[in-house]
Amino acid sequence: MCRLVLLFCLLFGALPSAAGETTPKLDIFPQVISKSCYGGRAESYDECGDQTRHLADAKVRAEETGKTVLVMLGAEWCIWCHVLKNYLKGESGFFEYTLEGKSGYNMNEFATQEDKAQAAALARFAAENFIIAAIEDQYATGADRVLVKTGAGGELINWIPFVYALDARGQMTGRLPTFQERPEMEHRREGVLWYRGYDRAVLLEELKHLRDQAQK
C-alpha cells in the first residue's frame, strides 16, 4: 500500500505533508526545456527559447486558474535562482541541483519538524496562488521584451533572481526585496556550516504581500 501511495504521488506531482495534507503541484513555465539546448544543461531556465512565449504561456495558465503570475528573471548559473525554486517547491533538508549541467551542488539543512511544516506551508501557498514564469536573462532572446511588456524595465535591479508579480493586465505591481533591503529574509548558515537559504516565514510574508498587491 505504501508503495502504491508513493507511486500515485510521483505520477500526479504531489506529496503528502507532515499534517497529512497534499501539496498541489507548482506550475512553472517553461514546463519543458529542450535537451538539444546547449547540450541539455538547462534545468530551470530555457537558454534557447523565446522568453516572451514562456511569459505568454504563464499568463494563459494564470487566467485559467485565477492565479497571479510571478516572474523570476534569472539564469542557470545563479545559485539563488535554484535555491528559491526549491524553496517554493517545498524542499527542506538535503536537496541537489545542477548549475549549467554540472551536478554536485546541494543544500544540506538540518531541518526540524518546524522547518518541514514551514516548507510545506510555503509550497502550498506558492502552488495555490502563483504561476511561475522563469525568464532566462543571459543567452536566450526576449528577456528585455518581457521586462518592457510587463513594465518592469525601469524597476530592474542589479540582482537575480529578480522576482516580481503581475496584475490582471500583465503589469508589474511589486517585487521581492533583495537581502540588502531585508536582511532577515536571508539564511546563510546552518549551525557552523555555510548554507544558502531563506527564512521561510519572512519569504512567505513577502509573497503574500506580492499576491495582495497584484490582486488589488
Salt bridges, closest charged atoms under 4 A:
GLU21 OE1 - ARG124 NH1 3.38
ASP27 OD2 - ARG61 NH1 2.84
GLU43 OE1 - HIS82 ND1 3.24
GLU43 OE1 - LYS85 NZ 3.82
ASP46 OD2 - HIS54 NE2 2.90
GLU47 OE1 - ARG41 NE 2.71
ASP50 OD1 - ARG145 NH2 3.24
ASP57 OD1 - ARG53 NE 3.14
GLU64 OE1 - ARG61 NE 3.55
GLU76 OE1 - HIS82 NE2 3.71
GLU100 OE2 - ARG41 NH2 3.96
GLU109 OE2 - ARG200 NH1 3.01
ASP167 OD2 - ARG169 NH2 3.07
GLU181 OE2 - ARG175 NH2 2.70
GLU184 OE2 - ARG182 NE 2.67
GLU186 OE2 - ARG188 NE 2.17
GLU190 OE1 - HIS187 NE2 3.21
GLU205 OE2 - ARG182 NH1 3.21
GLU206 OE2 - ARG182 NH1 2.65
ASP212 OD1 - ARG211 NE 2.71
